[in-house]
């Protein structure tokens, strides 16, 4: 949008990397939002199953001038947690949301050797 760019990162870490609450709140903090209590997380994420993978979608947008937004997916698989994170200006990330979600639905586990 208007020449703005967003960044897509894909990372994987062993284990649950602190758990869902910690990871959602980490992303919220990156866009200057207050953390949520454990009981509030369920209402702040979208859960889906795609290609036999459990996916948690997180969409958090900061406020004010220059607001940033993170659209992410948390995908546990094979003893690790994969993170797909699109971050950048609010309007740019919001505009890319349909494409990001379509991309996430293409993610699948590698075939067993």
N, C-alpha and C positions, 0 to 999 in steps of 0.2 A: 504494500500500500504506500503510495507516494514515495517510492524508492526506498522504503524502510526494509530492513532484512531481519529475518529470524534465524535462529540456530537450532538445528536438529542434532541431538546427541543420542547415541545408543551405547549403553554400558551394561556390564554384567558383573555382579559381585557374588562371592560365595555366601550361602545362608540367606537370612532375611534382612540383613543390614539394618537391624534395629526394629524392624516390623513396620507394618503399614502406617500406623499413627505417626511414628517418627518421620517416615519418608514424606507423607502428605504434609506434615507441619514444616519440614525442611523446605519444601517447595513453596509453601505459603510464606515463609519467612523471606524467601528470595524475592518475592514481589511485595514485601512490606505489609503482609497480612498477619494478624494475630494467630497464634496456634489454636487449634480446636481440641476440646476434650475428647477422650476416647469415645464417649457416647455420641458425639456429634459427627464423627468421621463418616458413618454409614450414610448420612444425609448429604454429604459433601462429595461423594464419589459415585460413579456409575460402574456397575459390575456386568460383565458379559463373558460368554464363553465363545471362543473363536478357534477353530481348528484344534479342538480338544484342549485348549489352553485357557486357564482362568485369567482374565484381564481386568484390572482395576483402572478406570479412567479418572484422571484428576484434571480439573480445569479451574485454575485460580487466577484472578485478575486483580491487580492493584488498582488504586484509585488516584485521581488527580492528574495534573499535567504530567506528561511523560510516563503514564502508567505502563507497567510491564505485565505480561501475561505468561503463564506456563500452562501448557496443555501436555499432559503426560500419561503414560501407561506403565503400570507395574505388572510384570509377568513373572511369577515364580515358575521355575522349571528345572528339573534335574538337580536339586540341591543348591541352586543359585537363584538370584533374582535379577531379571533383566529390566532395565529402565529405558523407556523411549520418551524423550523430553524435547518438546518444541517450545522455545522461549524467545521472547522479543517484545516489540511494542504491541500493546493490547489489540489495536485494530488489525495489525498484520497477522497475528496469531489467530484472532477470531476469524478472519477471512480464510485462513488455511485449515480451519477445523474440519470441514467435510473431507478434504484430501488426507489429513492426518488420520482420521478415523478409518477411512477406506484403506490406507496403508497398514494400520494396525491389524485390520481384519485379514491381511495377507500373511501375517507372521505365523510361522508354524515351526514345530520342532524338527530338527534334523533327523533323517531316517537313521535307524539303528544300523551300525556297521555289520 
